[in-house]
Amino acid sequence: MKNKKTEDLEGNTGELVNALQSANRQILSLENQLDEYRWLEESLRKRTKDLNERVKELECLYAVSNSLPSANNLAELLLSVCETLPKGFQFPASSWVSIEVYRQKFTTRGFRPSVHRITRDIKTRGETVGGVSVCIGPVYDRDHKHAVLPEEERLVEMVAAMIGKLLESKLAD
């Protein structure tokens, strides 16, 4: 026969085992939630970075489009675009612009050619009259996956088209 102490001890041991099993399940559940929160946090961080890049591109496009109508001097305008366009890139400090129109070349200060580049033609009335090139220098960023983003390619394409339209309107005047 079991005495009272032994019964109490067995009862307490059973309760203790149940409590430990319950605590273990709660810990596993919390670990899963923590993993999910970490994933969400990383996802939000990436989405925020992507959105910040789109904002930079839009601000750049807005600045270029605002400078076009008020342009009196084509050379000043193209130099201004050269200085403005890198601001729309993920690595503006290592992005350099060259614009060539009617064999005249305009570049950012310290222009450096690079293997990573985006080049788009400037066309007026279907004829190529020049081009916009953005060269991207070496990037030392551990999160860096692509030297050139697809959105940056579209940005250069839009700027080249805007310059082409401006030249067409100047020719029409």
PESUL-V58788 format. One record per pair of residues at least 4 apart in sequence whose ideal C-beta (glycine too) atoms are under 7 Angstrom apart, sorted by the first residue. I is the first residue (numbers start at 1). J is the second residue. D is the distance in whole Angstrom. If there is no record, write none. Layout:
i={I I}
j={J J}
d={D D}
This chain:
i={2 2 4 5 6 7 8 9 10 11 12 13 14 15 16 17 18 19 20 21 22 23 24 25 26 27 28 29 30 31 32 33 34 35 36 37 38 39 40 41 42 43 44 45 46 47 48 49 50 51 52 53 53 53 53 54 54 55 56 56 56 57 57 57 57 58 59 60 60 60 60 60 60 61 61 61 61 62 63 63 64 64 64 64 64 65 67 67 67 68 68 71 71 73 74 75 75 76 77 78 78 78 78 79 79 80 81 81 81 82 82 82 82 82 83 85 85 85 86 86 86 86 86 87 88 89 89 89 90 91 91 91 94 94 94 94 95 95 96 96 96 96 96 96 97 97 97 98 98 98 98 99 99 99 100 100 100 100 101 101 101 101 102 102 107 112 112 113 114 114 114 116 116 116 116 117 117 117 117 118 118 118 118 118 118 119 119 120 120 120 120 120 121 121 121 122 122 122 122 122 122 122 123 123 123 123 124 124 124 124 124 125 129 131 132 132 132 132 134 136 136 139 139 148 148 150 151 152 153 154 155 156 157 158 159 160 161 162 163 164 165 166 167 168 169}
j={6 7 8 9 10 11 12 13 14 15 16 17 18 19 20 21 22 23 24 25 26 27 28 29 30 31 32 33 34 35 36 37 38 39 40 41 42 43 44 45 46 47 48 49 50 51 52 53 54 55 56 57 90 149 151 58 151 59 60 87 88 61 88 151 155 62 63 64 84 85 87 88 155 65 88 155 158 66 67 84 68 81 84 159 162 162 71 77 80 162 166 77 166 77 78 79 106 80 81 82 99 101 106 83 106 84 85 99 159 97 99 106 107 108 108 97 134 159 92 95 96 97 108 92 155 95 134 152 149 95 136 139 136 137 138 139 134 136 107 108 110 111 112 135 107 108 134 105 107 111 133 106 130 132 104 105 130 131 122 129 130 167 129 130 111 135 137 135 135 136 137 135 136 147 148 133 134 135 136 133 134 148 152 153 156 131 133 131 132 156 157 160 128 131 160 129 130 131 132 160 163 164 127 128 129 164 129 164 167 168 171 168 167 160 156 159 160 163 156 147 148 144 147 152 153 154 155 156 157 158 159 160 161 162 163 164 165 166 167 168 169 170 171 172 173}
d={4 5 6 6 6 6 6 6 6 6 6 6 6 6 6 6 6 6 6 7 6 6 6 6 6 6 7 6 6 6 6 6 6 6 6 6 6 6 6 6 6 6 6 7 6 6 6 7 7 6 7 7 6 7 7 6 7 6 6 6 5 6 4 6 5 6 6 6 6 6 5 3 7 6 7 6 6 6 7 5 7 6 6 6 6 6 6 6 5 6 5 4 7 7 6 6 7 6 6 6 5 7 4 7 5 6 6 6 7 4 6 5 6 5 6 5 6 6 4 4 7 6 6 5 5 4 7 6 6 6 6 5 6 4 7 6 6 5 7 5 7 4 5 5 7 5 5 6 5 6 5 5 7 5 7 5 4 6 6 6 4 7 6 6 4 6 6 6 4 6 6 7 4 4 6 6 6 5 7 7 5 6 6 5 5 6 4 6 5 5 5 4 5 5 6 6 4 6 6 5 5 5 6 5 7 5 5 5 5 5 6 6 6 7 6 6 4 7 6 5 6 5 6 6 6 7 6 7 6 6 6 6 6 6 6 6 6 6 6 6 6 6 6 6 7}
